[in-house]
Amino acid sequence: MRQVLLAWTVATDPVATQNVYREIRVGAAATCGCAPCRNFDTARPALYPRTLSELLDAAAIDPCKETKVKLVAPLEHGLQLYAGTYLFCGEILAGRAFRGFPFLKDEVDVFERIGDTAHVALRPWLCPEAPWAPRPCVRLEFLVVLPWVLEGAGAGAVNLGDRSRCLMS
């Protein structure tokens, strides 16, 4: 199915996407167990901004089965900035280019703002693993601000250089 998702025109395969999501038991946050991931698992998708929920629905994505998620940083007032990835079967036909690595000077690689608390970018996923392989896939990468909803204090300051701390990547 050809559709426009934000700045990208994509060919999506909703049936294949839904079939793959049926094979996935839980999302990345549910498999981790650290407090930030448990908070994300509890807060999403109910506290996602409507625009993010609508985008996930348009791509036939199960909002409870993210492929990757990590706490980027705790913010003021008990809010948390998360980054993560969802997948769907399909291909990017047109839109903002993904500059990849090494960075190319003339191409743009930015997230689209989809509300006050979320940004999204679509990128091709060239080497999908099971259960996504061998289908062509697109990564829907997101940044989203969610409140701390677990009992007790929210996540404290995060040392992003400390690789021993569990931050799903």
C-alpha positions in Angstrom: 0.0 0.0 0.0 1.5 3.4 -1.0 1.0 6.1 1.6 2.6 9.3 2.8 3.9 9.2 6.4 5.2 12.6 7.4 8.0 13.6 5.1 8.2 10.2 3.4 6.3 8.3 0.8 6.4 4.6 1.6 5.1 1.3 0.3 3.8 -0.5 3.3 2.7 -4.1 3.7 0.3 -4.0 6.6 -0.5 -7.7 6.4 3.1 -8.8 6.5 3.8 -6.3 9.3 1.0 -7.6 11.4 2.0 -11.2 10.8 5.6 -10.5 12.0 4.3 -8.7 15.1 2.2 -11.8 16.0 5.5 -13.7 16.1 7.1 -11.2 18.6 6.2 -12.0 22.2 7.1 -8.6 23.9 8.9 -5.4 23.1 12.5 -4.6 24.0 11.5 -2.7 27.2 9.7 -5.7 28.6 12.7 -7.9 28.2 15.1 -5.6 30.0 13.9 -5.2 33.6 15.8 -2.0 34.5 13.7 0.8 36.0 13.8 3.1 33.0 12.7 0.3 30.7 10.0 -0.8 33.1 8.8 2.8 33.2 8.7 2.9 29.4 6.9 -0.4 29.2 4.3 0.9 31.7 3.8 4.3 30.1 3.6 3.4 26.5 1.5 3.4 24.4 -1.2 5.0 26.6 0.8 8.1 27.2 2.1 8.5 23.6 1.0 11.7 21.9 -2.0 11.1 19.7 0.1 11.9 16.6 2.6 9.2 17.4 -0.1 6.6 18.0 -1.8 7.5 14.7 1.5 7.2 12.8 2.2 3.7 14.4 -1.3 2.7 13.4 -0.9 3.9 9.8 2.2 1.7 9.5 0.4 -1.3 11.2 3.0 -1.2 14.0 2.2 -2.8 17.4 3.0 0.0 19.8 3.9 -2.4 22.6 6.6 -4.2 20.6 9.4 -1.8 20.0 12.6 -3.3 18.6 14.9 -1.1 20.7 14.5 1.5 23.4 16.8 3.5 25.7 16.5 6.3 28.2 18.4 9.2 26.7 18.0 11.4 29.8 15.7 12.3 32.7 14.2 15.8 32.2 12.7 18.3 34.6 9.3 17.6 36.4 9.6 13.8 36.3 9.7 13.6 32.5 12.0 11.2 30.7 13.4 11.4 27.1 13.4 8.0 25.4 14.8 7.0 22.0 13.8 3.8 20.2 12.9 2.0 17.1 9.9 0.2 15.7 9.9 -1.7 12.4 7.4 -2.3 9.6 7.5 -4.2 6.3 7.9 -1.9 3.4 10.2 0.5 1.5 10.8 4.2 1.5 9.9 5.4 -2.0 10.7 9.2 -1.6 11.2 11.8 1.0 14.0 12.9 3.3 17.3 11.1 2.5 19.1 9.1 5.1 22.7 10.3 5.0 24.1 7.3 6.8 27.8 7.0 7.7 30.1 8.6 6.8 27.9 11.7 6.7 27.3 13.1 3.3 27.4 16.9 3.2 24.5 17.6 0.9 21.8 15.4 2.3 19.4 16.0 5.2 19.0 13.6 8.1 16.5 15.0 10.6 13.6 13.9 12.7 10.2 15.2 12.0 8.5 16.9 14.9 5.0 15.3 15.5 3.9 17.3 18.5 5.3 18.8 21.6 6.8 15.6 22.9 7.7 13.4 20.0 9.9 13.3 16.9 10.2 10.6 14.2 12.4 9.6 11.4 12.0 6.8 8.8 15.1 5.0 7.6 15.6 1.9 5.5 16.6 -1.2 7.4 19.0 -3.0 5.0 19.9 -6.1 7.0 16.7 -7.2 8.9 17.1 -10.1 11.3 14.5 -12.7 12.1 11.5 -12.6 12.2 11.7 -9.6 9.9 14.1 -11.1 7.3 13.9 -11.6 4.3 11.3 -8.9 3.8 12.3 -5.3 3.0 11.8 -3.2 6.2 11.7 0.4 7.4 12.9 1.6 10.8 10.7 4.1 12.5 13.0 5.8 14.9 11.5 7.9 17.6 12.3 10.4 20.4 9.5 10.7 22.9 9.0 12.4 26.3 7.1 10.3 28.8 6.4 10.9 32.5 7.8 8.7 35.2 4.8 6.5 36.2 6.4 3.9 38.4 6.1 4.1 42.2 8.9 6.0 43.8 11.4 8.5 42.4 12.0 8.7 38.7 15.3 7.9 37.1 18.1 9.9 38.4 20.8 11.5 36.3 22.3 9.2 33.8 26.0 8.9 33.0 25.8 8.2 29.3 29.4 7.2 29.3 28.8 4.3 31.8 28.4 1.2 29.6 27.7 -1.0 32.6 24.3 0.6 33.1 21.4 -1.1 31.3 20.3 1.2 28.5 18.7 -0.9 25.8 20.4 0.1 22.5 
